[in-house]
Amino acid sequence: MHKQPDKPSFFEKLATAIVDRRNLIFFLYLCALIFSLFSQGWVKVCNDLTQYLPENTETRQGLTIMEDEFITYGTARIMLSNVTYDMAANLAAELASIDGVTSVSFGNGTEQDTPEEIAEYFKGSDALLSVTFDGEETDPISLSAMEEIKQRLAPPLTAPLEIPRQKPWTRKCR
């Protein structure tokens, strides 16, 4: 009995076609890559899922009322490094005096914090301050207060070190 050779399966035919036409596949992939780079500006991403809600749903109506009735004040969290506990408390009091800052919290505000409470906002020589502004995060008063905070916390500028220039080494030829 003579056994007939097996016909190649679908996957063998597909693999053979891919190997035989690899340059065409590379070319098509390159065209798709160029088109993707060119068309990426056409795609708009909406991260606000509430925009997909119809206007007549209770959730949309509740969100609209909340946006109209309540103000979300701007906040900032500031990490101070290489400070002592007293320095951080003094900086918090100084930042609270800035126009446009409603409050600066450092700790829970009580005189006697437990070590566990202190560990939540002061570790080693790093302190965490929470700042609340008078307006929303994009209001001019909040932005100017944030700039004032940045200026007060910026390290002081020091005069650059001047390195005396030396004459370049020269070699005398005889």
C-alpha positions, 0 to 999 in steps of 0.5 A, a space after each residue: 500500500 502506498 501512502 499519499 503525501 499529506 496535504 499541507 494544513 491551513 496554518 502551513 499554507 499561511 506560514 509559507 505565504 508569510 515567509 514568501 511575502 515577508 517584504 510585502 508584509 514589512 511594507 504594509 506594516 510600515 505604511 500602517 505605522 506611518 498612517 498611525 503617526 500621521 492620524 494620531 492628532 485626529 483622536 480625541 480622548 474624553 476622560 470625563 465619563 460624566 459627559 456620556 450621561 444623558 441630560 435627563 438622568 438623575 446622576 447628571 442632574 445631581 452633578 449639575 446641581 453640585 457644580 452650580 451650588 458648591 465650590 471645590 477649593 484648590 488644594 496643594 500638598 507640599 513636601 518639605 525636606 531637611 527640616 526639623 519639626 519646629 521649622 516645619 511648624 513655623 513654615 506652616 504658620 508663615 505660609 498661612 499668612 499669604 493672601 489667597 491661602 485659607 489654611 495650612 495644616 501641619 498635623 491635626 492642630 492639637 497641642 499633643 500629637 501622639 507619635 503615630 499621628 506625627 508619623 503621618 505627616 512628619 518622617 525623619 526630616 521630611 514634613 508634609 503640609 496641606 494647603 487650601 486656597 481661597 478660590 478654585 485651582 484656576 482662580 487668579 488668587 489661588 495661582 498667585 498664592 501658589 507662586 508666592 508659596 513657591 517663592 518663599 520655599 525656593 532655596 536662596 540663591 548664592 553667588 556662584 563660585 568663581 574658580 580662578 582661571 589658570 593659564 593653559 599649559 603650554 609647551 615650549 619648543 626648542 
